[in-house]
Amino acid sequence: MSDERRGDYAQLLPIPTRWADNDIYGHVNNVEYYAYFDTLINTWLIAEGGLDIHGGETIGVCAESSCRYYASFSFPEVVEGALRVGHLGRSSVRYEIGLFKAGMDHPAALGEFVHVFVDREQRRPTEIPQRMRAALERLLVERPDDDL
């Protein structure tokens, strides 16, 4: 079990599971957790950061992702996705994600996801747009050992 708790995160979003998320073993298949990460992150970026997924000049591409599993979900549960920013650079961001069962304080899964923001046409790293940076800064969680 992880030491992480629900209150350690800046943003929560309920994500309903779907019938198709379950696998033959009767629980949500591991690949679906990454879809939950994408949903959580992109919901924030679109609603709060002004990300234009269809025509914006800047887009985020996944450079790295990982997940640790502690408990399973099953349809028709609602996953409570928790999001924070662990590191914010000039053109990249590292999100830290907790997936929680309703009412539970410890996560069923923990994830990390790194976005590198690039120019849509050239696919070269570019500075995070100001509105998006401001939205990401609101999710930034400082830790005592960050100054080391």
MDAnalysis code that builds the backbone (N, CA, C; Angstrom):
import MDAnalysis as mda
import numpy as np

u = mda.Universe.empty(444, n_residues=148, atom_resindex=np.repeat(np.arange(148), 3), trajectory=True)
u.add_TopologyAttr("name", ["N", "CA", "C"] * 148)
u.add_TopologyAttr("resid", np.arange(1, 149))
u.add_TopologyAttr("resname", ["MET", "SER", "ASP", "GLU", "ARG", "ARG", "GLY", "ASP", "TYR", "ALA", "GLN", "LEU", "LEU", "PRO", "ILE", "PRO", "THR", "ARG", "TRP", "ALA", "ASP", "ASN", "ASP", "ILE", "TYR", "GLY", "HIS", "VAL", "ASN", "ASN", "VAL", "GLU", "TYR", "TYR", "ALA", "TYR", "PHE", "ASP", "THR", "LEU", "ILE", "ASN", "THR", "TRP", "LEU", "ILE", "ALA", "GLU", "GLY", "GLY", "LEU", "ASP", "ILE", "HIS", "GLY", "GLY", "GLU", "THR", "ILE", "GLY", "VAL", "CYS", "ALA", "GLU", "SER", "SER", "CYS", "ARG", "TYR", "TYR", "ALA", "SER", "PHE", "SER", "PHE", "PRO", "GLU", "VAL", "VAL", "GLU", "GLY", "ALA", "LEU", "ARG", "VAL", "GLY", "HIS", "LEU", "GLY", "ARG", "SER", "SER", "VAL", "ARG", "TYR", "GLU", "ILE", "GLY", "LEU", "PHE", "LYS", "ALA", "GLY", "MET", "ASP", "HIS", "PRO", "ALA", "ALA", "LEU", "GLY", "GLU", "PHE", "VAL", "HIS", "VAL", "PHE", "VAL", "ASP", "ARG", "GLU", "GLN", "ARG", "ARG", "PRO", "THR", "GLU", "ILE", "PRO", "GLN", "ARG", "MET", "ARG", "ALA", "ALA", "LEU", "GLU", "ARG", "LEU", "LEU", "VAL", "GLU", "ARG", "PRO", "ASP", "ASP", "ASP", "LEU"])
u.atoms.positions = np.array([
    [0.843, -1.184, 0.000],
    [0.000, 0.000, 0.000],
    [0.882, 1.239, 0.000],
    [0.398, 2.255, -0.639],
    [1.119, 3.517, -0.755],
    [0.848, 4.420, 0.440],
    [1.785, 5.326, 0.712],
    [1.591, 6.346, 1.745],
    [0.776, 7.528, 1.219],
    [0.544, 7.580, -0.088],
    [-0.212, 8.673, -0.690],
    [-1.641, 8.674, -0.170],
    [-2.218, 9.875, -0.090],
    [-3.606, 10.033, 0.349],
    [-4.327, 10.990, -0.590],
    [-5.631, 10.851, -0.618],
    [-6.484, 11.674, -1.473],
    [-6.200, 13.168, -1.293],
    [-6.014, 13.614, -0.066],
    [-5.792, 15.026, 0.220],
    [-4.461, 15.564, -0.276],
    [-3.579, 14.697, -0.780],
    [-2.281, 15.121, -1.296],
    [-2.372, 15.694, -2.718],
    [-3.559, 15.674, -3.295],
    [-3.744, 16.079, -4.687],
    [-4.545, 17.365, -4.780],
    [-4.290, 18.119, -5.844],
    [-4.904, 19.437, -6.020],
    [-6.261, 19.386, -6.716],
    [-6.519, 18.368, -7.527],
    [-7.734, 18.321, -8.345],
    [-8.303, 16.910, -8.351],
    [-9.625, 16.791, -8.238],
    [-10.313, 15.502, -8.318],
    [-11.332, 15.529, -9.448],
    [-11.458, 14.401, -10.160],
    [-12.424, 14.275, -11.238],
    [-13.011, 12.868, -11.200],
    [-14.340, 12.740, -11.109],
    [-14.943, 11.405, -11.197],
    [-14.916, 10.912, -12.639],
    [-14.510, 9.648, -12.830],
    [-14.444, 9.037, -14.153],
    [-15.231, 7.731, -14.090],
    [-16.403, 7.681, -14.719],
    [-17.177, 6.440, -14.693],
    [-16.478, 5.338, -15.484],
    [-16.456, 4.140, -14.934],
    [-15.968, 3.004, -15.709],
    [-17.038, 2.642, -16.733],
    [-16.620, 1.934, -17.767],
    [-17.544, 1.477, -18.810],
    [-17.567, -0.048, -18.809],
    [-18.623, -0.622, -19.309],
    [-18.740, -2.079, -19.406],
    [-17.519, -2.650, -20.144],
    [-17.098, -1.988, -21.209],
    [-15.981, -2.471, -22.022],
    [-14.633, -2.374, -21.305],
    [-14.556, -1.654, -20.182],
    [-13.296, -1.547, -19.433],
    [-12.926, -2.865, -18.753],
    [-13.939, -3.661, -18.399],
    [-13.688, -4.938, -17.722],
    [-13.061, -5.941, -18.684],
    [-12.185, -6.773, -18.157],
    [-11.613, -7.844, -18.969],
    [-12.252, -9.173, -18.571],
    [-11.764, -10.245, -19.091],
    [-12.312, -11.580, -18.854],
    [-12.257, -11.969, -17.379],
    [-11.368, -11.326, -16.625],
    [-11.217, -11.644, -15.206],
    [-12.181, -10.853, -14.322],
    [-12.996, -9.985, -14.925],
    [-14.022, -9.270, -14.186],
    [-13.568, -7.983, -13.527],
    [-12.397, -7.496, -13.888],
    [-11.949, -6.202, -13.368],
    [-11.454, -5.337, -14.528],
    [-11.297, -4.049, -14.236],
    [-10.827, -3.121, -15.268],
    [-9.418, -3.541, -15.692],
    [-9.233, -3.694, -16.995],
    [-7.945, -4.107, -17.535],
    [-6.906, -3.013, -17.334],
    [-5.666, -3.408, -17.133],
    [-4.595, -2.458, -16.822],
    [-4.428, -1.357, -17.869],
    [-4.673, -1.639, -19.139],
    [-4.477, -0.612, -20.161],
    [-5.469, 0.538, -20.009],
    [-6.612, 0.289, -19.402],
    [-7.625, 1.332, -19.235],
    [-7.165, 2.422, -18.277],
    [-6.279, 2.073, -17.335],
    [-5.795, 3.060, -16.371],
    [-5.113, 4.218, -17.096],
    [-4.405, 3.902, -18.190],
    [-3.743, 4.947, -18.955],
    [-4.763, 5.844, -19.662],
    [-5.890, 5.285, -20.063],
    [-6.966, 6.097, -20.633],
    [-7.541, 7.023, -19.566],
    [-7.641, 6.546, -18.325],
    [-8.105, 7.405, -17.231],
    [-7.118, 8.555, -17.011],
    [-5.818, 8.262, -17.098],
    [-4.802, 9.323, -16.963],
    [-5.032, 10.388, -18.028],
    [-5.176, 9.946, -19.286],
    [-5.397, 10.881, -20.393],
    [-6.656, 11.709, -20.171],
    [-7.722, 11.069, -19.735],
    [-8.980, 11.772, -19.493],
    [-8.812, 12.833, -18.419],
    [-8.182, 12.477, -17.331],
    [-7.978, 13.394, -16.212],
    [-7.132, 14.595, -16.630],
    [-6.013, 14.331, -17.264],
    [-5.087, 15.397, -17.669],
    [-5.707, 16.305, -18.725],
    [-6.270, 15.708, -19.771],
    [-6.782, 16.524, -20.872],
    [-8.063, 17.265, -20.512],
    [-8.862, 16.728, -19.607],
    [-10.021, 17.472, -19.115],
    [-9.552, 18.760, -18.452],
    [-8.493, 18.663, -17.634],
    [-7.946, 19.847, -16.967],
    [-7.367, 20.833, -17.985],
    [-6.548, 20.316, -18.908],
    [-5.898, 21.204, -19.878],
    [-6.899, 21.932, -20.768],
    [-7.958, 21.251, -21.177],
    [-8.965, 21.876, -22.038],
    [-9.782, 22.892, -21.244],
    [-10.297, 22.477, -20.082],
    [-11.195, 23.338, -19.302],
    [-10.473, 24.509, -18.652],
    [-9.295, 24.270, -18.120],
    [-8.594, 25.296, -17.339],
    [-7.429, 25.939, -18.079],
    [-6.782, 25.179, -18.972],
    [-5.586, 25.685, -19.634],
    [-5.795, 26.191, -21.041],
    [-7.018, 26.037, -21.568],
    [-7.291, 26.539, -22.913],
    [-6.724, 25.687, -24.035],
    [-6.406, 24.421, -23.763],
    [-5.866, 23.555, -24.813],
    [-6.907, 23.384, -25.918],
    [-6.496, 23.691, -27.137],
    [-7.351, 23.509, -28.313],
    [-6.849, 22.255, -29.024],
    [-7.524, 21.131, -28.783],
    [-7.046, 19.855, -29.320],
    [-7.200, 19.756, -30.838],
    [-8.061, 20.601, -31.420],
    [-8.312, 20.505, -32.854],
    [-7.485, 21.468, -33.693],
    [-7.179, 22.661, -33.157],
    [-6.505, 23.636, -33.997],
    [-5.439, 24.460, -33.315],
    [-5.158, 24.183, -32.048],
    [-4.158, 24.971, -31.341],
    [-2.764, 24.774, -31.893],
    [-1.938, 25.794, -31.755],
    [-0.557, 25.714, -32.237],
    [0.302, 24.794, -31.391],
    [-0.028, 24.669, -30.103],
    [0.762, 23.863, -29.176],
    [-0.049, 22.661, -28.721],
    [0.579, 21.489, -28.747],
    [-0.052, 20.265, -28.261],
    [0.905, 19.557, -27.313],
    [0.358, 18.718, -26.463],
    [1.181, 17.917, -25.563],
    [1.306, 16.498, -26.084],
    [2.531, 15.982, -26.087],
    [2.744, 14.584, -26.458],
    [3.325, 13.854, -25.254],
    [2.911, 12.622, -25.109],
    [3.386, 11.816, -23.988],
    [4.820, 11.369, -24.238],
    [5.695, 11.681, -23.294],
    [7.091, 11.270, -23.393],
    [7.390, 10.081, -22.487],
    [6.567, 9.912, -21.450],
    [6.803, 8.837, -20.479],
    [5.542, 8.656, -19.649],
    [5.255, 7.411, -19.279],
    [4.145, 7.150, -18.359],
    [4.410, 5.857, -17.608],
    [3.821, 5.777, -16.409],
    [3.959, 4.561, -15.603],
    [2.767, 4.451, -14.669],
    [2.545, 3.244, -14.178],
    [1.440, 3.007, -13.253],
    [1.818, 1.893, -12.283],
    [1.476, 2.110, -11.010],
    [1.600, 1.076, -9.971],
    [0.190, 0.744, -9.503],
    [-0.121, -0.537, -9.432],
    [-1.466, -1.002, -9.109],
    [-1.496, -1.557, -7.685],
    [-2.506, -1.135, -6.924],
    [-2.666, -1.609, -5.550],
    [-3.981, -2.341, -5.342],
    [-5.013, -1.964, -6.079],
    [-6.331, -2.593, -5.982],
    [-7.014, -2.442, -7.338],
    [-8.003, -3.271, -7.595],
    [-8.658, -3.219, -8.906],
    [-9.993, -2.485, -8.838],
    [-10.421, -2.024, -10.002],
    [-11.743, -1.447, -10.199],
    [-12.550, -2.423, -11.043],
    [-13.872, -2.321, -10.975],
    [-14.767, -3.103, -11.823],
    [-15.957, -2.252, -12.214],
    [-16.450, -2.447, -13.432],
    [-17.679, -1.791, -13.846],
    [-18.792, -2.275, -12.925],
    [-19.637, -1.381, -12.405],
    [-19.902, 0.007, -12.728],
    [-19.338, 1.004, -11.727],
    [-18.162, 0.775, -11.196],
    [-17.551, 1.723, -10.251],
    [-17.234, 3.062, -10.921],
    [-17.147, 4.088, -10.088],
    [-16.655, 5.386, -10.532],
    [-15.249, 5.547, -9.963],
    [-14.300, 5.776, -10.845],
    [-12.919, 6.040, -10.454],
    [-12.829, 7.516, -10.086],
    [-12.252, 7.811, -8.947],
    [-12.025, 9.206, -8.577],
    [-10.567, 9.518, -8.887],
    [-10.367, 10.245, -9.995],
    [-9.026, 10.584, -10.456],
    [-8.520, 11.829, -9.765],
    [-7.317, 11.750, -9.226],
    [-6.706, 12.875, -8.520],
    [-5.445, 13.281, -9.270],
    [-5.256, 14.588, -9.420],
    [-4.174, 15.104, -10.253],
    [-3.399, 16.181, -9.526],
    [-2.083, 16.141, -9.722],
    [-1.211, 17.226, -9.273],
    [-0.028, 17.278, -10.233],
    [0.722, 18.364, -10.141],
    [1.933, 18.527, -10.945],
    [3.119, 18.398, -10.001],
    [4.016, 17.478, -10.329],
    [5.215, 17.275, -9.526],
    [6.388, 18.103, -10.003],
    [6.402, 18.408, -11.312],
    [7.485, 19.228, -11.873],
    [6.942, 19.971, -13.088],
    [7.268, 21.253, -13.170],
    [6.855, 22.077, -14.297],
    [8.087, 22.739, -14.886],
    [8.407, 22.365, -16.119],
    [9.555, 22.937, -16.809],
    [9.129, 23.962, -17.838],
    [10.051, 24.341, -18.718],
    [9.769, 25.319, -19.765],
    [8.831, 24.744, -20.827],
    [9.078, 23.487, -21.217],
    [8.269, 22.866, -22.266],
    [7.684, 21.522, -21.846],
    [7.863, 21.148, -20.590],
    [7.359, 19.842, -20.151],
    [6.751, 19.935, -18.757],
    [5.959, 18.920, -18.449],
    [5.316, 18.829, -17.141],
    [5.249, 17.357, -16.744],
    [5.474, 17.087, -15.460],
    [5.306, 15.724, -14.932],
    [4.092, 15.745, -14.013],
    [3.064, 15.025, -14.429],
    [1.855, 14.884, -13.630],
    [2.013, 13.692, -12.703],
    [1.412, 13.795, -11.543],
    [1.320, 12.685, -10.601],
    [-0.164, 12.425, -10.394],
    [-0.553, 11.170, -10.529],
    [-1.959, 10.806, -10.580],
    [-2.262, 9.730, -9.547],
    [-3.363, 9.910, -8.846],
    [-3.887, 8.873, -7.963],
    [-5.273, 8.493, -8.438],
    [-5.536, 7.203, -8.528],
    [-6.873, 6.718, -8.857],
    [-7.446, 6.084, -7.596],
    [-8.578, 6.611, -7.134],
    [-9.160, 6.209, -5.857],
    [-10.526, 5.570, -6.044],
    [-10.819, 4.598, -5.195],
    [-12.177, 4.078, -5.087],
    [-12.990, 5.088, -4.287],
    [-14.276, 5.171, -4.543],
    [-15.143, 6.114, -3.846],
    [-15.017, 5.937, -2.341],
    [-14.759, 7.048, -1.656],
    [-14.697, 7.043, -0.207],
    [-13.404, 6.512, 0.389],
    [-12.489, 6.045, -0.427],
    [-11.237, 5.497, 0.091],
    [-10.159, 6.583, 0.105],
    [-9.310, 6.544, 1.138],
    [-8.269, 7.557, 1.288],
    [-6.962, 7.165, 0.603],
    [-6.715, 5.860, 0.461],
    [-5.495, 5.380, -0.195],
    [-5.808, 5.009, -1.642],
    [-4.866, 5.230, -2.555],
    [-5.134, 4.997, -3.978],
    [-5.185, 3.516, -4.343],
    [-5.992, 3.230, -5.344],
    [-6.002, 1.905, -5.956],
    [-4.871, 1.806, -6.984],
    [-4.442, 2.960, -7.494],
    [-3.330, 3.012, -8.450],
    [-2.680, 4.384, -8.389],
    [-1.372, 4.396, -8.664],
    [-0.606, 5.643, -8.753],
    [0.076, 5.693, -10.108],
    [0.038, 6.861, -10.729],
    [0.668, 6.989, -12.030],
    [1.491, 8.251, -12.147],
    [2.384, 8.227, -13.107],
    [3.126, 9.410, -13.527],
    [3.000, 9.506, -15.038],
    [2.961, 10.735, -15.510],
    [2.758, 10.982, -16.938],
    [3.511, 12.261, -17.280],
    [4.377, 12.208, -18.271],
    [5.146, 13.377, -18.689],
    [4.657, 13.831, -20.058],
    [4.258, 15.090, -20.120],
    [3.901, 15.734, -21.377],
    [5.060, 16.629, -21.792],
    [5.431, 16.571, -23.056],
    [6.304, 17.569, -23.660],
    [5.419, 18.337, -24.631],
    [5.418, 19.655, -24.497],
    [4.606, 20.479, -25.369],
    [5.417, 20.825, -26.611],
    [4.768, 20.629, -27.755],
    [5.441, 20.811, -29.039],
    [4.578, 21.669, -29.956],
    [5.236, 22.266, -30.941],
    [4.552, 22.951, -32.012],
    [3.814, 21.893, -32.840],
    [2.526, 22.099, -33.073],
    [1.704, 21.102, -33.780],
    [2.300, 20.726, -35.134],
    [2.793, 21.706, -35.882],
    [3.292, 21.451, -37.236],
    [4.702, 20.855, -37.245],
    [5.609, 21.457, -36.491],
    [7.013, 21.060, -36.523],
    [7.340, 19.882, -35.597],
    [6.494, 19.681, -34.587],
    [6.703, 18.633, -33.575],
    [8.029, 18.826, -32.821],
    [8.376, 20.095, -32.618],
    [9.569, 20.454, -31.848],
    [9.109, 21.055, -30.526],
    [9.846, 20.797, -29.437],
    [9.460, 21.368, -28.138],
    [9.298, 22.878, -28.211],
    [8.290, 23.348, -27.504],
    [7.999, 24.777, -27.449],
    [7.576, 25.144, -26.032],
    [7.719, 26.388, -25.712],
    [7.357, 26.866, -24.381],
    [5.860, 26.657, -24.124],
    [5.527, 26.256, -22.909],
    [4.127, 26.065, -22.533],
    [3.433, 27.419, -22.600],
    [2.300, 27.512, -23.316],
    [1.575, 28.786, -23.398],
    [1.185, 29.299, -22.008],
    [1.141, 30.615, -21.866],
    [0.946, 31.248, -20.561],
    [-0.323, 30.790, -19.846],
    [-1.460, 30.749, -20.543],
    [-2.703, 30.322, -19.881],
    [-2.594, 28.889, -19.365],
    [-1.991, 28.024, -20.162],
    [-1.815, 26.632, -19.759],
    [-0.846, 26.538, -18.582],
    [0.245, 27.293, -18.637],
    [1.214, 27.303, -17.538],
    [0.534, 27.739, -16.238],
    [-0.293, 28.771, -16.308],
    [-0.993, 29.254, -15.111],
    [-1.894, 28.156, -14.531],
    [-2.577, 27.417, -15.406],
    [-3.438, 26.318, -14.941],
    [-2.603, 25.206, -14.304],
    [-1.463, 24.894, -14.899],
    [-0.586, 23.849, -14.360],
    [0.039, 24.282, -13.035],
    [0.362, 25.560, -12.917],
    [0.929, 26.065, -11.658],
    [-0.038, 25.884, -10.497],
    [-1.341, 25.959, -10.778],
    [-2.332, 25.751, -9.718],
    [-2.327, 24.316, -9.212],
    [-1.800, 23.390, -9.989],
    [-1.724, 21.979, -9.593],
    [-0.369, 21.605, -9.000],
    [0.578, 22.541, -9.038],
    [1.937, 22.273, -8.577],
    [1.954, 22.070, -7.069],
    [2.532, 20.958, -6.654],
    [2.620, 20.617, -5.235],
    [4.089, 20.670, -4.831],
    [4.400, 21.595, -3.943],
    [5.770, 21.716, -3.441],
    [5.993, 20.678, -2.350],
    [7.168, 20.121, -2.348],
    [7.533, 19.148, -1.314],
    [8.766, 19.665, -0.586],
    [8.903, 19.312, 0.682],
    [10.054, 19.795, 1.465],
    [11.406, 19.454, 0.841],
    [11.522, 18.288, 0.171],
    [12.814, 17.885, -0.401],
    [13.031, 18.443, -1.807],
    [12.098, 19.238, -2.340],
    [12.268, 19.816, -3.676],
    [13.444, 20.783, -3.747],
    [13.843, 21.367, -2.620],
    [14.925, 22.335, -2.621],
    [16.302, 21.681, -2.608],
    [16.367, 20.374, -2.455],
    [17.661, 19.698, -2.365],
    [18.346, 19.607, -3.695],
])
